[in-house]
């Protein structure tokens, strides 16, 4: 039995009684192994804890980088939006030049002499809310968007509004196929064939005003569509009862026809 036990003595301070314990040697071996395993486990834990800390640190870095990328993406979207606006402006300028080129020099000189495109009507229809000019809050700007005040096509006014002649709109001569723009924001309530007016679009501006666009070659919208001011809704044509390519443009307020020239800026 020698060598198989360790004797542990506990001697009190007063030395009255000594306590002895016999411990088998394999217990010490077990304690050593347990201690080694504990150290290994502790080492692995510390290693993984450090790894987790590194991941957390890199995540924070990625979060900051992602926020920067989102900001750059927003900047790019704003730049693309501006480029789109410039493209639309360029397209409209080209349409103006094409319209000029399609007409003879006498008509062009007549337009320049009369300062057609800088003309401001003597009288304007009074809009039923305040503050049309200058800075406006968003609510007022939204109201302005729904007023049909944009020239719907680039061209020459060939026939004026006349109640006496039962011509309840204006005719604008333009090149066939040129774009026709929504004069104001609203909902399309009609898009199709309309007797002598040919292909016609009617927009309800949701404030009592309605605008109609007739003799179109093509219709790019359908009934129920929502359009913004300046959206392309069709192209100039000569459908219906007409002698040439032009747009017949009408504006009504509560069912009463008004002179569109009084609205166009």
C-alpha positions, 0 to 999 in steps of 0.5 A: 500500500506504500506510495498509494496514499498521501497523509495530510495533517492538520495541527491546531494552534494549541496542539491539543489534537492533530488531525490526519487525513489520508488522500489517495494519490489519484486524487492529486492527479485528478486535481492536476488534470482539472487545473490544466483543463481549467487553464485551457478553458480559461485561455479559450474563453479569453481568446474568444472574448478578444475575438468578440471584442474585435468583431464588435469594434469592426461592426461599429466601424462598418456602421459608420462606413455604412452611414457614410455610404447612405449619405453619399447615395442620397447625394448621388440621388439628388445629383441624378434628380438634377440631371433629369431636370436638366435633361427635361429642360434640354428636351423642351429647348430642343422642342422650341428650336424644332418648332421654330425650324418648322415655321417660315421666317416671317412667322418667326420674325412676327413672334420676335416682334410681338415678344410672344413668349414674354407676353403677359396678359393684361388681365389674369383670372383671380384665383380663389386663395391668397398669396400667389407671388413670392415665398409660399408655405408648402400648402400654398405651393401644392395649391399652385401645382393644381392651377393649370398655368403651364403652357401645354405645348411649345408653338404659336397661338393660331386661334384665340378664345371667343365665346361669340364664335363658340371657340371655348379654348385656344389653338396652338399650332405645333409640329406633329409629334411634339410633346404635350404637357399637363398644365397643372397637377391632377387626375385624368378623368377622360382619355380617348376619342371625343367626336370632332375634338379627336383624341382628347385628355381631360384633367381634373385639378381637384379645385374646380378647375379642369383642363382639356387637350384635344386633336392629339396624335398619341395619348400617354395616360389613362383614366385614373392616372395622377399627373404632375404639372409639366408631365408629358401626357401625349403628343401633338396631332391632327385627329378629329375635325382639323386642318392641320397639326395643333393642340386645342386647349380648354380650361373650365372652372366649375363647368364654365369655360375660361380663357386659357391665355389668362392663366398661362405665365 
